[in-house]
């Protein structure tokens, strides 16, 4: 049987969870449709999701249509939980992007569609809520073509939109206007079809157009647009047919070597780790030993697969499917299972969190319990980036927004019994390397207190390139474990540069290496004082790296959002100075009848203030869209961040004193 791993994506409140319920009902999985408002939906299983009526964690359900098994993944719509969406993208064969027929194209809609197009994920668009007052499917279709992609074609007409009697009629071969629009769209993609049409217009029967539509939809170059209502069921049958006919299915090779990826981590009732795995190739059976990431082989102790809306125990899982695996105790989100797969490249698709906050337990005695609970949450969402300062006894989390903070607070209280508060959120900056800097510490040469020689050169790398570590010395010049210790420590140290912020993009080259071979006394006992260990390299590397960074110089950069603001034309004279006071920089102002469209950039730290002031500034008529764009150099004094853990700048003087004593005693 063919398999389709399908994602349902949308801006918050567009109705994607309701659409998931309707799909499950119409294919026979559910006898009764759940309600988001009543907290009775199948995919919103967390108590907090039911209370708030929003999706927080991605959920997987399965159903069968004809000969296709559809594994449907309902993802969060709120931008604070975009990390959940990111983890799902790498396992999808296709997607349905849900748009409200009332609100239309919203900020998150644009972010999602840009990402789906960039990743070439075949996508259908569903204009939902055509029965709601104010629904205007034609307006939404025009907005989709203007603001998302011009390569769209409506697949159905909507009668009586905005009323409970709204219903949808699929277009067919008898509708000449539809076939003409479809031909125009496909001819722009398919040269053979265009040539056949030019040669003989009668040689293009509708089935030929249908096959071409499936081909170009499968290549993510054309996006059919369906319409309907998840509440009444109008238009959903046509969408189901489009899912199975237009989106590409997979038949993985069950006999090939195992290749998959971990895209989510859960915890079972007893606290055991459960890995959600998409298997691209091969077969995993209970009691198999499989390689997971860099942790080595692990024994699979149990397998459960999603089937017909349920989660059932199985003896094995084959290529193309999604399963929950027990026994992978060291698994992390993003880890390859077996051989790495090209689809699971680990690249980031969305912007990183730009806010952070300090977690304060209500009772000091709960500090250890709070850290343990947050560590479990960090397994499920690595981007919260839990960090602990052992000296100031503070825990810090990275966040996308204030709603995420509220959800974490409620989760700690409800699931772990730990009450916490948060300090005011602050903006996360980064440090970028300005030039080239080098430093070296030589073994047995003061003030180096460690039995290791380490030389490092740091150079800037393009934004988004990440940190690369290279060897400028021969690989055989010392044991591989020592090189591994240096590389691991380089990545750990760059979490905080001289100003305390992460250094995300640079090239680090090891220019010098040296060690003392293992020494033993005549009776065979190991002499640590005369033998280098990996610990010597782990302790020395931060000192050398920070010295090289200081010589290269770093500059603090702040996150910047692009904004798009629609406002009444008569308040433009007061709006622009207000934007300037928020450090926003308009780059384009365009008249649109009686209103204006203002586009520009604003520091991420001022977005929340703009959102709060917008109703008063625009008499409640302003519509604001923002999305992370880039990092730019901070204007004025560079903000610093308290340094954490083992930051070498804080202990250099101490280590130099140790070095003087050690060298003096040799």
ZIUR-V163899 format. One line per field, one symbol per residue. ss: DSSP state (~ for helix, > for strand, _ for the rest). phi: phi as a letter, one per 30 degrees, with the letter a starting at -180 (. if undefined). burial: 1 if it has 9 or more other ideal C-beta (glycine too) atoms within 8 Angstrom, else 0. Layout:
BEGIN
ss=???
phi=???
burial=???
END
This chain:
BEGIN
ss=_>>>>>>>>>_____~~~~~~~~~~~____________________~~~~~~______>>>>>>>__>>>>>>>____~~~~~~~~~~~____>>>>>>>___>__~~~~~~~~~~~~____>>>>>>________~~~~~~~~~~~____>>>_>>>>_______>>>>_____~~~~~~~~~~~~___~~~~~~~~~_~~~__~~~~~~~~~~~~~____>>>>>________~~~~~~~~~~~___>________>>>>>>>>>_____>>>>>>>>>_>>>___>>>>____>>>__>>>>>>__>>>>>_>>>___>>>>>_________>>>________________>>>>>>>__~~~~~~~~~~~~~~~~~_~~~__>>>____>>>>>>__~~~~~~~~~~~~~~~___>>>___>>__>>>>___>>>>>__________>>>>>>>>>______>>>>>___~~~__~~~~~~~~~~~~~~________>___>>>>>>>>>>____>_____>_~~~___~~~~~~~~~~~~~~~~~~~_>>>>>>>>>>>>>>>~~~~~~~~~~~~~___>>>>>>>>__>>>>>>>>>~~~~~~~~~~~~~~_____>>>>>>>>>>>______________~~~~~~~~~~~~~~~~~~_
phi=.dbbccccbadeidjddddeddddddcjdcdbddbdddicddddcdeddddcibdccdbcbbacbhccdccccdcdcdddcddddeddedcdcabcccbddcdidcededdddedddddhcebccbdcidddejdbedddddddddccaddbbdcaccchdibdcebcbddbddcddddddddeddddccdddddddddadddbdeedddddddddddcicbbdccblbdddjdideddeddddcccdcbbdddcdedbabdcabbbdeciddbcdbccdaibcceidcbdbhcdjdbcdcabbcdahibcbdbdabcejccbcccjddcdbdjddcidecddcdiddcbddecbbbccbddbedcddddddddddddddbdddhdbbcddchbcbbcbcadddddddddddddcbiccbbbdedbddcbccddbcbbabbceicecddcdacbbbbcbdbeejdicccbccbddddaeedddddddddedddddbdecjcdcdbacccdcbbaacddcbdedjddcddbbdbdddddddeeddddddddddibbdccdbcdbbbcbeddcedcdddddddcidbdcabbdbicbbccblbbeedcdddddddeeddchicdbcbbaecacbedcjdddcbedchcedddbddddddddddddddd
burial=011111111111011111111111111011000111001011110001110011111111111110011111111111111111111111111111111111011111111110111000111111111111001110011011100110111111010011000111001000000110111011101100110110000001000111011111111101111111111011110111011101101101010101111111111100001111111111111100011110000101011111001000010111111111111101111111110010010000010011111110100001101110111111111101111110000111111111011011111110010111010010111111100011111110000111111111111110000011100010000000011111111110110111111111111111111110000000000010001101011111111111111111111111111111111110110011011001010100100000111111111111100100110011000101111100100100000010110011001100110111011000
END
